[in-house]
């Protein structure tokens, strides 16, 4: 069934699926087009994702907080599911759509001329790079808004209420999506869209699925295969906020969508000259087109599948094996297990859809053939499903590390690991990917156990032990554990690094008087005995402290600076008590004010916080010349007489400037002040809107 958006005006309609215009490899979390999202509320997660359906690689269902489980509806007649070649049978991946839905609810306001506001809510299955490729499966929860607008909407703030979230947007010039009418809003939020085959993230949105208002949820939960009415214009229930509608509030929105004015005249907050409520600022719709189907099969996943082999003379005169199987589905299922094609044994049910069984050789499955070390394959089937679904898994041994201490007194790492096969020769080896190369050997000590001694450093100088050590078995088992370190030999003592740091390069404009610039090596590291400064330039300097870690450099004024620009390099050498040294250089650039180049500057933040009586204004300049940036606030740009002086900041070595005033001691803007403006020593001027909090 295709998604069809039918207008209120006969003869005009839009038919099409909800396309993903940007590759899932690039889209993550939130994509906002032609809008500014000022804020959004957050929903809580749903409770369970089902086992994987091996016919398509997607989860068999998603379950919400009420216990309603919806499967991936592949019914092209009754669900939003479009087979690429409808005349051919559905086949994965050769004849399978690039998107399908566990659940969807669309609400559409449509006016003459195909002017429309569309809300799409969906739990969707798709592919990471769009193409139908096994291993690229992804799922996510989508909220999408396309709202056509008019020119009077530009720059205004609109609040959009959905059954799950409330958003605030500023309408920007541009389309509201492909084929949209004029300026408006466009927004897509995909929650849980991560790496392929990671299906848990989608549950962070839509804690309960909307269902038609005509349906009883308790009855629906217990009605496998029931469809959520796949027709337009149905009221819904199930919003966790109680908002079972699609509403837009903001200036003149009802002039764009007059057929959907809110019934409550107080919504929108606008009154006429006589004080009466008006409806021009609120539109809403409580009708949705639904898609979804209650899951009728729940599948099974095998969580763990290991064997144990013992010499047990009480039970049997020869070695005997046991198989332990853990699986999961949903509550109340009948799960059957076969080992190597033997008879089916029912699993015991625990809590929360978890199941377990322990099987014995010769009773629950046939005795192992001569020369075969272990059973090979387990098959677990959900016999409640019709037709039933089964999964297979290779049986492997269980490994454990019983000791892995390192003592620095002997420089030896002792390891003891064992397999659940206590009869045959152990087939264990160090996992080379979980540790650094080790020198030593493993010895089979019998009963499935191996020991090893590995040299780490010497008894005089401690080496670097691995953080963890791992073991692999040729029968599929794996284990890793942390390495414990003990002993009295330590890594010698603290040896500090010696590093000179002369600070960042500095620039200034030569003024009418000489300027003193301070250079500092205080951030140098090590046990420093001596600081030595030198320069080949003509600039004089003097120590600013006893150790001479800082110096004052005397720069010329504009009248005595005989060149357009003077670049002086200063060298700092730090020396420790043993005579070791480290060197760093710093540049000081002095530019004549006559040849200075005007800068280009921007304002990134222009905010006054009334609650803290403080300012934060920051931005960038394209010329990092240590120039001052003066900051003003007012209603007329570049007019010091009508503005207040906020403060000033210097442009740093990478072009950033940042003015932050002290809390409780800042000039307050007047009620009429609407903008912040700046002026730099190099001549740049810029304005920005004043934001007050």
ZIHU-V366032 format. One record per residue. N is the residue number from 0. RES is the residue in one small letter. SS is DSSP state (hx for helix, st for strand, lp for the rest). OMEGA is omega in degrees with one decimal (* if undefined). D_CENTER is the distance of its C-alpha to the mean C-alpha in Angstrom with 1 decimal. Layout:
# ZIHU-V366032
n=<N N>
res=<RES RES>
ss=<SS SS>
omega=<OMEGA OMEGA>
d_center=<D_CENTER D_CENTER>
This chain:
# ZIHU-V366032
n=<0 1 2 3 4 5 6 7 8 9 10 11 12 13 14 15 16 17 18 19 20 21 22 23 24 25 26 27 28 29 30 31 32 33 34 35 36 37 38 39 40 41 42 43 44 45 46 47 48 49 50 51 52 53 54 55 56 57 58 59 60 61 62 63 64 65 66 67 68 69 70 71 72 73 74 75 76 77 78 79 80 81 82 83 84 85 86 87 88 89 90 91 92 93 94 95 96 97 98 99 100 101 102 103 104 105 106 107 108 109 110 111 112 113 114 115 116 117 118 119 120 121 122 123 124 125 126 127 128 129 130 131 132 133 134 135 136 137 138 139 140 141 142 143 144 145 146 147 148 149 150 151 152 153 154 155 156 157 158 159 160 161 162 163 164 165 166 167 168 169 170 171 172 173 174 175 176 177 178 179 180 181 182 183 184 185 186 187 188 189 190 191 192 193 194 195 196 197 198 199 200 201 202 203 204 205 206 207 208 209 210 211 212 213 214 215 216 217 218 219 220 221 222 223 224 225 226 227 228 229 230 231 232 233 234 235 236 237 238 239 240 241 242 243 244 245 246 247 248 249 250 251 252 253 254 255 256 257 258 259 260 261 262 263 264 265 266 267 268 269 270 271 272 273 274 275 276 277 278 279 280 281 282 283 284 285 286 287 288 289 290 291 292 293 294 295 296 297 298 299 300 301 302 303 304 305 306 307 308 309 310 311 312 313 314 315 316 317 318 319 320 321 322 323 324 325 326 327 328 329 330 331 332 333 334 335 336 337 338 339 340 341 342 343 344 345 346 347 348 349 350 351 352 353 354 355 356 357 358 359 360 361 362 363 364 365 366 367 368 369 370 371 372 373 374 375 376 377 378 379 380 381 382 383 384 385 386 387 388 389 390 391 392 393 394 395 396 397 398 399 400 401 402 403 404 405 406 407 408 409 410 411 412 413 414 415 416 417 418 419 420 421 422 423 424 425 426 427 428 429 430 431 432 433 434 435 436 437 438 439 440 441 442 443 444 445 446 447 448 449 450 451 452 453 454 455 456 457 458 459 460 461 462 463 464 465 466 467 468 469 470 471 472 473 474 475 476 477 478 479 480 481 482 483 484 485 486 487 488 489 490 491 492 493 494 495 496 497 498 499 500 501 502 503 504 505 506 507 508 509 510 511 512 513 514 515 516 517 518 519 520 521 522 523 524 525 526 527 528 529 530 531 532 533 534 535 536 537 538 539 540 541 542 543 544 545 546 547 548 549 550 551 552 553 554 555 556 557 558 559 560 561 562 563 564 565 566 567 568 569 570 571 572 573 574 575 576 577 578 579 580 581 582 583 584 585 586 587 588 589 590 591 592 593 594 595 596 597 598 599 600 601 602 603 604 605 606 607 608 609 610 611 612 613 614 615 616 617 618 619 620 621 622 623 624 625 626 627 628 629 630 631 632 633 634 635 636 637 638 639 640 641 642 643 644 645 646 647 648 649 650 651 652 653 654 655 656 657 658 659 660 661 662 663 664 665 666 667 668 669 670 671 672 673 674 675 676 677 678 679 680 681 682 683 684 685 686 687 688 689 690 691 692>
res=<x x x x x x x x x x x x x x x x x x x x x x x x x x x x x x x x x x x x x x x x x x x x x x x x x x x x x x x x x x x x x x x x x x x x x x x x x x x x x x x x x x x x x x x x x x x x x x x x x x x x x x x x x x x x x x x x x x x x x x x x x x x x x x x x x x x x x x x x x x x x x x x x x x x x x x x x x x x x x x x x x x x x x x x x x x x x x x x x x x x x x x x x x x x x x x x x x x x x x x x x x x x x x x x x x x x x x x x x x x x x x x x x x x x x x x x x x x x x x x x x x x x x x x x x x x x x x x x x x x x x x x x x x x x x x x x x x x x x x x x x x x x x x x x x x x x x x x x x x x x x x x x x x x x x x x x x x x x x x x x x x x x x x x x x x x x x x x x x x x x x x x x x x x x x x x x x x x x x x x x x x x x x x x x x x x x x x x x x x x x x x x x x x x x x x x x x x x x x x x x x x x x x x x x x x x x x x x x x x x x x x x x x x x x x x x x x x x x x x x x x x x x x x x x x x x x x x x x x x x x x x x x x x x x x x x x x x x x x x x x x x x x x x x x x x x x x x x x x x x x x x x x x x x x x x x x x x x x x x x x x x x x x x x x x x x x x x x x x x x x x x x x x x x x x x x x x x x x x x x x x x x x x x x x x x x x x x x x x x x x x x x x x x x x x x x x x x x x x x x x x x x x x x x x x x x x x x x x x x x x x x x x x x x x x x x x x x x x x x x x x x x x x x x x x x x x x x x x x x x x x x x x x x x x x x x x x x x x x x x x x x x x x x x x x x x x x x>
ss=<lp lp lp st st st lp lp lp lp lp lp st st st lp lp lp lp lp lp lp lp lp lp lp lp lp st st st st st lp st st st st st st lp lp lp lp lp lp lp st st lp lp st lp lp lp lp lp lp st lp st st st lp lp lp lp lp st st st lp st lp lp lp lp lp lp lp lp lp lp lp lp lp lp lp lp lp st lp lp lp st lp lp lp lp st st st st st st st st st st st st lp lp lp st st st st st st st st st st st st st lp lp lp lp lp lp lp lp lp st st st st st st st st st st st st lp lp hx hx hx lp lp lp st st st st st lp lp lp lp st st st st st st st lp lp lp lp lp lp lp lp lp lp lp st st st st st st st st lp lp lp lp lp lp lp lp lp hx hx hx hx lp lp lp lp lp lp st st lp lp lp lp hx hx hx hx hx lp lp lp lp lp st lp lp lp lp lp lp st lp st st lp lp lp lp lp lp lp lp st st st st lp lp lp hx hx hx hx lp hx hx hx st lp lp lp lp lp lp lp lp lp st lp lp lp lp lp st lp lp lp lp st st st st lp lp st st st st st st st lp lp lp lp lp lp st st st st st st st st st st lp lp lp lp lp lp lp lp lp st st st st st st st st st lp lp lp lp lp lp st st st st st lp lp lp lp lp st st lp st st lp lp lp lp st st st st st st st st lp lp lp st lp lp lp lp lp lp lp lp lp lp lp st st st st st st lp lp lp lp lp lp st st st st st st lp st st lp st st st st st lp st st st lp lp lp lp st st st st st st st st lp st lp lp lp lp lp lp st st st lp lp lp lp lp lp lp lp st st st st st st st st lp lp st st st st st st st lp st lp lp lp lp st lp lp lp lp lp st st st st st st lp lp lp lp st st st st st lp st st st lp lp lp lp lp lp lp lp lp lp lp lp st lp lp lp lp lp lp st st st st lp lp lp lp lp st st st st st st lp lp lp lp st lp lp st st st st st st st st lp lp lp lp st st st st lp lp lp lp lp lp st st st st st st lp lp lp lp lp lp lp lp lp st st st st st st st st st st st st lp lp lp lp st st st st st st st st st st st lp lp lp lp lp lp lp lp lp st st st st st st st st st lp lp lp lp st st st st st st st st lp lp lp lp lp lp st st st st st st st lp lp lp lp lp lp lp lp lp st st st st st st st lp lp lp lp lp st st st st st lp lp lp lp lp lp lp lp lp lp lp lp lp lp st st st st st st lp lp lp lp st st st st st lp st st lp>
omega=<176.9 172.7 -179.0 178.0 -175.2 -179.6 172.0 176.2 -177.2 173.5 178.7 -179.9 176.4 -179.9 177.2 179.3 -179.9 -174.7 174.4 -173.8 179.2 -179.5 177.6 176.5 -179.4 -175.1 -178.5 176.2 -172.9 172.9 -179.8 -177.3 -179.8 178.9 168.7 179.9 -175.9 179.0 179.0 177.0 -174.7 178.3 178.5 -173.6 173.4 -165.2 -173.9 170.8 -173.2 174.4 -178.2 173.9 -174.7 177.4 179.7 177.1 178.3 174.3 -177.5 178.8 165.1 -179.0 179.7 -173.6 178.9 -177.4 178.2 179.5 178.5 -178.9 176.5 -171.6 -178.9 178.7 -176.0 -179.0 -170.5 -179.2 175.8 -175.3 -175.3 177.2 -177.0 178.0 -172.0 -178.3 -179.1 179.5 174.5 -179.2 178.3 3.2 -168.7 179.3 -174.9 -177.9 -179.9 172.4 177.1 -169.3 167.4 -176.6 176.5 176.2 -179.0 174.9 -171.3 169.1 -177.7 178.0 178.3 -176.3 179.6 171.6 -170.1 170.4 -172.5 171.4 177.8 173.4 -175.0 163.6 -164.8 171.5 -177.4 -177.5 -169.2 179.9 175.6 -178.2 -178.9 -176.7 176.0 -177.6 179.3 -175.5 174.3 170.3 179.0 176.0 -172.7 163.9 -178.8 178.4 167.2 -178.2 173.3 -177.2 177.7 -174.7 -179.2 179.3 -172.4 177.9 -179.7 179.4 -179.3 176.5 -179.4 -179.9 175.8 178.5 -175.4 -172.8 169.3 -177.3 174.7 -176.4 168.0 -179.0 -178.5 174.1 179.4 -178.5 175.7 -179.1 -178.7 177.5 -175.4 -176.9 171.8 180.0 179.9 -177.9 174.0 -173.6 173.8 177.0 178.4 -176.8 176.6 -178.6 -177.8 -179.8 176.9 176.7 173.4 -167.4 -177.0 -172.0 -178.0 -177.2 -179.5 176.8 -179.8 179.7 172.9 177.8 169.4 174.3 177.4 -179.2 -178.6 -176.2 173.5 -173.9 -179.2 178.3 -178.6 -179.5 -177.2 -179.0 -178.2 177.2 -178.5 -179.7 168.4 -169.3 -175.7 177.7 179.9 168.2 173.6 171.9 -173.9 174.4 174.9 177.4 178.7 178.0 -176.6 -178.6 -177.9 -176.5 176.4 -174.7 175.4 178.2 178.4 -173.8 171.2 -178.3 -179.0 174.0 176.8 -178.5 -174.9 -178.1 -172.2 178.9 -179.0 178.9 -179.4 -175.9 -178.5 179.3 -178.3 171.9 -178.6 177.2 177.0 -176.0 179.9 179.2 -179.9 178.2 175.6 -171.3 -172.0 -173.2 179.6 171.8 -179.7 177.8 179.8 -179.3 -176.7 166.9 -172.1 170.7 178.4 -179.4 178.9 -177.1 176.2 175.0 -171.5 172.4 -178.7 170.9 176.1 -178.5 -177.2 -171.5 -174.4 177.7 176.3 -179.7 -172.3 164.0 -174.5 -176.3 -179.9 -178.3 -175.8 179.4 179.8 179.4 -177.5 179.8 173.8 176.7 176.4 -176.6 171.7 179.2 177.9 175.0 171.1 -178.2 172.0 179.5 172.9 -179.4 178.8 -176.6 171.4 173.5 179.9 175.5 -179.3 -179.1 -178.6 -179.4 -178.4 179.3 176.0 -178.5 175.1 -177.2 173.2 177.6 178.3 -175.1 -178.9 171.7 173.1 -173.8 -177.9 176.7 177.3 178.0 -178.7 173.9 -172.4 175.9 -177.1 175.2 178.9 178.6 178.8 -173.7 -170.5 169.5 -168.8 -168.8 172.0 173.2 177.0 -178.3 170.5 -174.7 177.3 178.2 175.9 -7.9 -173.2 -178.5 -179.8 174.5 176.8 -179.6 176.3 179.0 178.3 179.5 177.4 -179.8 176.2 173.6 -177.9 177.1 173.6 179.8 172.7 174.7 -179.8 179.0 179.9 -178.0 -176.2 173.4 -179.9 179.4 174.5 179.2 -177.8 177.6 176.1 171.8 -176.0 -174.8 -172.7 176.8 -179.4 179.6 -173.8 177.0 175.5 176.3 -174.2 -179.5 -175.2 -178.1 174.9 -179.8 -179.5 178.1 -179.0 -178.9 173.8 178.8 176.6 -179.0 179.4 179.6 175.9 -173.6 174.2 175.1 179.0 175.8 -177.1 -178.4 177.3 -179.4 179.4 178.2 178.0 -178.2 -176.8 174.5 179.8 -179.1 175.1 176.7 178.7 174.5 -175.9 177.9 173.7 174.9 175.4 178.4 172.3 -178.7 177.2 176.4 172.9 -179.5 179.5 177.7 177.5 -177.2 175.6 178.4 -175.7 178.7 -178.0 -175.4 175.7 -179.9 -177.5 177.1 -175.3 175.1 176.6 -176.1 175.8 177.4 -177.0 178.8 -177.3 176.4 -177.8 178.2 175.5 177.1 178.4 -177.5 -177.6 177.9 179.1 -177.4 175.4 178.9 -178.8 172.7 -173.8 172.7 -174.8 179.5 175.1 -175.1 174.1 175.9 -171.3 177.5 -174.1 170.7 178.8 178.3 177.2 175.8 174.8 -179.0 179.7 -177.6 177.0 179.0 178.1 178.8 180.0 175.6 -174.7 -178.1 -175.4 174.0 178.1 178.1 173.5 -178.4 -177.8 -177.7 -176.4 173.8 -175.7 -178.3 -177.4 176.9 -171.2 178.5 178.0 -177.9 178.8 177.5 -178.3 177.5 176.5 -179.3 174.6 174.5 176.1 -175.4 177.3 -174.6 -179.3 178.8 177.2 -176.1 175.7 -172.7 173.0 -179.1 176.6 -178.9 174.5 -176.9 178.0 -176.6 177.9 -174.3 -179.5 -175.2 -178.6 -178.3 178.0 -179.1 172.9 -174.8 177.8 174.9 -179.9 -179.3 178.5 -167.9 171.0 179.4 -179.4 -177.8 179.8 -178.7 -177.6 178.1 165.5 177.4 -177.3 178.9 -177.4 172.7 -179.4 177.9 178.6 -172.1 177.1 -177.5 177.4 172.7 178.9 -173.1 179.2 173.4 -179.7 178.6 178.5 -176.5 171.7 177.4 -176.3 -176.5 -179.0 -176.3 173.1 176.9 -177.1 -178.5 179.9 -179.1 177.9 175.1 -177.1 -172.0 179.7 174.7 179.3 169.1 -171.3 177.6 175.7 -178.3 -179.3 178.4 176.4 -177.4 -175.8 176.4 -178.2 177.9 174.4 -179.6 -178.5 -179.6 -175.6 -175.9 173.0 175.6 -175.9 176.4 -178.4 178.4 179.9 172.6 -178.7 172.9 -179.1 177.2 174.6 177.0 176.2 176.5 -179.4 179.9 *>
d_center=<33.1 31.8 30.2 33.1 32.9 36.6 37.9 40.3 42.7 44.2 43.9 40.6 37.5 34.2 33.3 30.2 26.9 23.5 22.6 19.3 20.4 17.5 16.6 13.6 13.1 12.4 11.0 7.3 6.7 9.9 12.9 15.9 19.2 22.3 21.1 19.9 17.8 19.4 17.6 16.5 17.1 14.8 16.0 16.2 15.4 18.1 19.8 20.2 19.5 22.7 23.9 23.5 26.2 27.7 29.2 26.0 23.2 21.4 21.4 24.8 23.6 21.2 22.8 22.3 23.4 27.0 27.3 27.4 26.3 25.8 26.1 25.1 28.1 29.8 32.9 33.4 36.0 34.4 30.6 28.4 28.9 30.6 32.0 32.4 36.0 37.2 40.7 39.3 37.9 34.2 33.1 29.8 28.8 31.9 32.3 29.0 26.9 23.6 22.3 23.5 22.8 22.9 23.4 23.8 25.4 26.5 28.4 30.3 32.7 35.1 38.0 40.7 39.8 36.6 34.8 32.0 29.0 26.7 24.1 22.3 20.6 19.7 18.2 18.3 18.8 18.6 18.2 15.5 18.0 20.1 23.1 24.2 23.7 23.7 20.8 18.4 18.0 14.8 14.7 12.9 14.2 15.3 17.0 18.9 21.7 24.5 27.1 30.2 31.8 34.8 35.6 36.2 32.5 31.4 30.1 30.2 27.5 27.0 25.5 24.3 24.5 23.3 23.9 20.4 19.3 21.1 20.0 21.9 22.4 24.8 26.6 26.8 29.4 28.6 28.2 26.2 25.2 27.4 31.0 30.4 33.1 32.9 30.4 28.1 24.4 21.8 18.2 15.8 12.7 11.2 9.3 8.4 8.8 7.8 10.6 14.1 15.7 12.8 14.0 13.0 9.8 12.2 14.1 12.0 14.1 17.9 19.3 22.6 23.7 26.2 29.6 32.8 34.8 37.8 36.3 36.5 33.1 35.0 37.1 34.3 32.4 35.6 36.3 34.7 34.6 35.0 33.5 31.8 34.4 33.4 35.3 34.7 35.7 35.0 34.1 31.3 30.5 27.6 25.5 24.1 25.1 28.5 27.7 28.8 29.1 27.6 28.8 28.7 30.4 31.4 34.4 36.6 34.1 37.0 39.0 36.5 36.3 39.7 39.8 37.0 38.0 36.9 39.7 39.2 40.7 39.1 35.6 34.7 36.7 39.4 43.1 46.1 49.0 50.7 47.6 46.9 43.4 42.5 40.2 39.0 35.6 34.2 33.8 32.5 32.7 32.5 32.9 30.4 30.7 29.3 28.4 27.8 29.9 30.3 29.7 33.0 31.9 29.4 29.6 29.1 27.0 28.6 26.7 29.4 32.8 35.1 38.8 41.3 44.7 47.5 51.2 52.4 56.2 56.3 54.3 55.4 57.7 55.2 51.4 49.2 45.5 43.1 39.8 36.9 34.4 31.4 29.9 28.0 28.3 29.0 31.9 35.4 35.2 37.9 36.5 39.0 38.9 41.0 41.4 42.8 44.0 46.0 46.6 43.8 43.0 41.2 38.2 38.2 35.6 33.7 31.3 28.3 29.1 29.6 32.8 34.9 38.1 40.3 42.7 46.0 47.7 50.9 50.2 46.8 46.9 49.6 50.7 49.2 51.5 53.4 51.3 47.9 45.8 43.4 42.4 40.1 38.0 36.9 36.5 35.0 35.8 34.9 38.5 37.6 35.9 38.5 38.5 37.0 33.9 34.0 31.8 33.3 32.3 34.2 35.7 35.2 36.5 34.8 34.6 34.8 35.2 37.9 38.2 36.6 38.1 38.8 41.8 42.3 46.0 46.5 43.4 42.8 39.8 41.1 39.2 40.2 38.3 39.6 39.1 39.9 42.7 45.5 48.2 47.5 46.9 43.3 41.2 38.7 37.4 35.1 31.6 31.6 27.8 27.2 29.7 31.6 35.0 37.6 41.3 43.0 43.8 43.2 46.2 46.6 48.3 48.7 47.2 44.0 43.4 42.9 43.3 42.7 43.3 41.4 42.4 39.9 41.7 45.2 46.9 47.3 43.8 40.7 38.4 34.6 34.0 30.9 28.1 28.4 30.9 30.5 33.0 33.2 35.9 37.5 37.2 33.4 32.7 30.3 29.9 28.7 29.4 29.2 32.3 34.3 36.4 39.7 42.9 44.8 44.3 41.6 40.2 43.2 42.3 40.1 40.6 39.1 37.9 40.1 38.2 39.6 37.5 39.4 36.6 35.1 37.4 39.0 40.6 43.0 45.6 49.2 50.6 54.2 54.3 53.3 49.8 48.9 45.5 44.2 42.6 41.2 40.7 39.7 36.3 38.1 37.6 40.2 43.6 45.0 48.8 49.4 47.6 49.4 48.7 50.5 50.5 52.6 52.4 55.1 52.9 54.2 52.2 52.9 51.1 49.4 49.5 51.7 49.5 48.9 45.2 45.1 47.5 48.6 49.2 51.7 50.9 53.6 53.9 54.0 57.8 58.0 55.0 56.9 54.0 51.2 48.6 49.0 46.4 47.2 45.6 45.9 45.6 44.7 45.9 45.2 47.5 47.4 50.4 50.7 50.9 47.5 46.0 42.9 42.9 40.6 41.4 40.5 41.6 43.2 43.8 46.4 46.8 49.9 49.2 51.4 49.1 45.7 43.3 41.7 38.0 35.3 32.9 30.1 28.9 25.1 25.5 28.7 28.4 31.0 30.2 33.3 32.2 32.2 34.8 32.8 31.7 28.8 29.5 27.9 27.8 28.8 32.0 32.7 35.5 34.8 38.4 38.2 39.4 39.3 37.3 38.9 37.0 38.7 38.0 40.3 41.0 42.7 41.0 42.8 45.5 45.8 48.7 46.6 43.4 42.4 41.6 38.3 38.4 37.8 35.5 36.0 33.9 32.6 32.8 29.6 30.6 28.5 30.4 29.4 31.7 31.0 34.1 35.0 34.3 37.6 39.4 38.2 40.1 39.0 38.7 41.2 40.3 41.3 39.0 36.3 35.3 34.7 36.5 36.8 39.5 39.4 42.4 42.0 42.4 38.9 38.5 35.5 34.6 31.5 31.3 31.7 28.9 30.3 28.5>
